[in-house]
């Protein structure tokens, strides 16, 4: 089941990448059913908080009619950042599955572990779910972005 839902999150990550956004996708599941989804839209929305996890949490709260998502699990393609880890904790999500580890901003083990702090809720966390596929989507996106930037710079210099 983990792979099934992570593949759904990867679908949304790829949509983000096609739109020029960092390709991160998330789905929230309750009782084996996807209740919400999200992907990064920071660039197009010009809004720092438009991360996949925040969008998915917002949609889940609206759909389920409350802010406590204690019956829910989140599948996200990249380890949550401090903002998203905080939102996950505050929304009481039961378990988080993430794909790629984020050595620059990950807050469920890579840079820090929000679960090690004395908050009143600690979601279960499992990292590395379909890690290779999730990492590859990010790597390919940034390779393409660097190539496009070099091409633009070369054109400006000629």
C-alpha positions, 0 to 999 in steps of 0.5 A: 500500500505504501508504494501505491500512495507514494506513486500517487504523490509522485504523480503530483510531484511530476505535475509540479515539475511540468509547471516549473515548480520544485517537483514535490507532491503529497497525498493525505489518506484516511482509511485507505482512501485519498482525501486530499493532495497537493504539490508545490506552487511557490513560484506560480503563486509567488507565495513562500508557504505554497508547499505540497504538504501545506496545500494537502493539509488545507484541502484535507481540513476543508474536506473532512470538516476539521483541523485534527487529521488524527486518522490520516497518513501523509505520503510526500515525495520529499522529507518535510521542511520545518514549516511543513513538519510543524503543520503536520504536527499541528494537524495531528497527522498520525503517520508520515511516509516520505521518499527522498531525504532532504539534507538541506531542510529536512526536519524528520531526521536529516537536519533536525528531528521535530519529533525529538522536541517536546511537542504534544504530538509526534507523528510516526515517520517512515523515510526512504519510501521509494527513495530512488524514484523520488530522488530521481524526479528531483535530480532530473528537474534540477539538471534540466533547470541548470541546463536551461540556465546555462543555455540562457546565459550563453545566449545572453553572452552571444 
